[in-house]
Amino acid sequence: MIEYFEEGRVYEVVLVTRNNAATIGVSREGGVLTFRLFGGRSSEEIKKHPFVSVQITNDVELLVKLALNMKANLEFGEFGMWRYIRGLPGIFGRVEFRERFWKDELGGSRILECVMTPEGEIEGSLPLRPFSRADSALLEMAVHFTRLPLAIKTGNGELINKLSSKIEEYYGLHRHLGGKSELAEFMMARMRELFHGAVL
């Protein structure tokens, strides 16, 4: 299945670890998949149990829910050292990782650089769900939204303005293209609360 991942592209997938499922971006390099984790539960679990499943979905709302740490209606299965989401196609394998310091506009932090070597495939099928431009706008909106709380925490005014403008831009595009996702409304409402001192 790794042959369907084209080298040079970043793919949004679901990473399943021992007790967590999260949205991440992966890239193919030869016969392996690479990705970075900026802290969080998946990172901690991989350090202790480096066996993961990388699964594919065309359900953008699922990707956004997992990115926002929201509850998703998923059924999990297990085999050997691996856990996976039933029904979604994917790959399972072992992860090699290294920790290193990373610095960007949000500041400095320790990250986990991961290389997953596939050991087998997970059977599944995707629903006939055509991908729309509204879906793309929703996903981009979520990418910027997940960075906003840290920007506010670090007090980076320029970045806060940049991210909030992007969130509003992609929200408008999502609506303009016919999108009616409740997740888009949720993110807009949370952004307003965050600016008024509410905890995200």
N, C-alpha and C positions, 0 to 999 in steps of 0.2 A: 504493500500500500504506500510505502514511502515514495514510490515513483510518481505519485500524484502530487507531491509537494515539489514545486518548481524551485530550483536554486535561485537565490537572489530576491525572493519574495518573503514577506512576513505574513503568516497565516494566524488568524484568531481562532483558537481551539480551546477545548476544555481539558485542563490538567487535573487528573484524579490521583490523589495521594492516599495514604492510609485512612484518613478520616476527613478529607476535605476535597472540594471540587472548586476550581477557580479558572477564570478566563485569563489566558496568557497569549503572547505572540511568540510563535516558533518559526525558525528558519531551517531549511535543509542545507547541510554541507556534506556532500557525498552520501554516505550511507547512514548518517546520523542526523538527529534534530537538535538544535541548540536553542537555548532560551535563558533569560535572566530573571531572577526573582529579587525584588526590592523589599526583603523582609516579609513578614506575615507568616501565616500558619503553614502554607505549603512549603515554604523555605525551611521552617523548623522540622517539619515532618520528613523532608527529603534527607536532612542531615542524619536522622536516626534510622530511616527506612528508605533507601534509595531505589525504590521500585515504583514506577508510575505508569499510568495509562494516559495517552494523548488521544482525545476523541473529537470527532468532527460533527458539527451541527450547522444547519442552515437556519436555525431559529435564533434570530438576532436578539429577541427579547430574553432568551435564556442566557446568551452571552452577557447581556447588560445586567441581568439580575445577579449573576455570579460575580461580575466585576464590582457590583455595589454591595456585595455580601448580603443579598436578600434571599429569602427562602424560595427554593425552586422545587417543583413537584417531580422528583427524580427517584428512580428505583435502581438500587445498586446491587451488584453481584460480586463475588469473590472467587478467585482460583489461585492456588499456590500463594505467592507473595504479593499478588496484585488485586486491586479493587477496580471496578469499572462501572460505568452507567449502562444499564441494560437498554438495548435498542439502538445505541449510537455506534457507528463504525469507528474503528481506530486502531491504534498500535499500542502494544505494551512493551516495556523494556526496563533496563537498569540505567540509573543515572550516575555519571561521574561529575563531580562538582569541585569548585574551588571558591573560596571567599576572597573578595578584594574590595578595596576602597573605591567608591564611585562618587564623582562630583559633577553636578550640573546646576542649572539655574535654581533648583530647589535646595541646594546645599550639598553637604557631603554625607554619605552613609555607606555601610557595608552591604554588599550585594552578593548573591550566589550566582555564579556563572555555571550553567549546567549543559551537559552533553548527554543525550539519551540515545542509547544504542538499541534499536528494535530487536525484540526476541520473538515476536509473533503478532498476529492480527486479531482484532476483535470484530466479530460479525455484527452487522446491524444494517439498517436501511433508513434513509432520510425521507420525510414526507415530501410530496410534490408541492413545494413552497417556492414559487418564483422569487428571486431576490430583487428588491426594489431600491431605487435611489433614496427613498424615505428610510429604509432600513440602514443604509450606509450612513445617512445623516445622524440617525439615532445612535449608532455605534460610535461615531466620531464625537458626538455630544458627550457620551459617557466617558470616553478617554480623557477629555479635558476636565470633566466634572470630578473624576477620581483624584486629580492632581490639585484641585482647588483647596481642600482643607489644609493640606501641608503648606501651600503657598500662604494661606492666611496665618497659619501657625508660625511661619518664619518671618512674617511681616514684610514680604516682598511685594510692595505696592504695584510696581510695574507688571510683575507676573500675575498678580491678582486681577488687574484690569484686563490684561491680555487673555487670561483664561475665561473670565466672565463674559468678555465680548465674544469669544469663540463659542461658548455654551449658548449664548443668545442667538448667535448666527446660525448654528446648526439646529437649534430648536425651530427657528423661523423657517429654515430650509425643509426640515422634517414636516412641518405643518403645510408648507407651500406645496410639497410633493404628495400630499394626501395622507400623511402619517397621522395616526390618532392614538399613539401609544400612551398609556397611562404612566409609563416610566418616564417619558419626556416631561409630563406635567409634574411628576414627583421630583425630578431633578431641578426643575425651575423653582418649585416651592421650597425645596431644601436650600437652594442657593440663596433665596431671599431671607430665609430664617438664619442662615449662616452669617449673612451680612448684618443681621440685627442681633448677633450675639448668641444665637441658639447653637446647640451642639448638634453636629451632623450625626 
